């Protein structure tokens, strides 16, 4: 979250008219080894995204409590997946991605962490041909769905989520929402530019330009996902959208571990995390860090 005033962004997004169409990303699969290495390094758990990673990890942990097998759609270099798996060692995770290079980066990362509860599989999240019907207890995905080329692909992905999910299964899908103003996109994309490689900021901008509308998520969830799944977003401005089943309570030890991770963040990132918690709570999400 930005450390500058959000007032101009809020005004543009609440009162302005939508001025630019969705711009799908030109490269669906990031497979160049140097590009993947730079992206992975910039986005690791101790970087500028650490607040967002911990927020999602806390939310996911609450959603998947009591589940045995969790599927991560578009796991990439497994930064988010690794933190969730560390927090939930009793659960088995399967990360799928369309990029073999990303999967290789993810395997190396979880090996470095010493995790034994994570596996990887090459697959297309709109097809999931390697995943049998009703075979997973939960499906998660963090900031991936904007990579899908068209709204039809988003529908196909949600249809596959419904197919592979066991009855009563859990869902946590989160992604950017499409903003109204290009100025807002540039504000969010480059607010941390001095602290990260230009490639990372440029990828961020492209991602925001490629995001789907809140209405797209609401419609796809209603058509394809179980009735227990709700669609929420950050307050007033759908910068982040959440498609999720209700959260459960964490065991005390796990809740304390998440609090300790928050306390260990540098002050600036801790402030980012608390701002994110605030705007999500105003949007109707439970605060995952109590």
Buried (B, 14 or more C-beta within 10 A) or exposed (E): BEEEEBEEBBEBBEEEEEEEEBBBBEEBEBEEEEBBEBBBBBBBBEBBBBBBBBBBBBBBBBBBBEBEBBBBBBBBBBBBBBBBBBBBEEBBBBBBBBBEBBBBBBBEBBEEBEBEBBEBBEBBBBEBEEBEEEBBBBBBBBBBBBBBEEBEBBBBBBBBBBBBBBEEBBBBBBBBBBBBBBBBBBBBBBBBBEEBBEEBBEBBBBBBBBBBBBEBBBBBBEEBBBEEBBBBBBBBBBBBBBBBBEBEEBEEEBBEBBEEBBEEBEEEBBBBBBBBBBBBBEBEBEBBBE
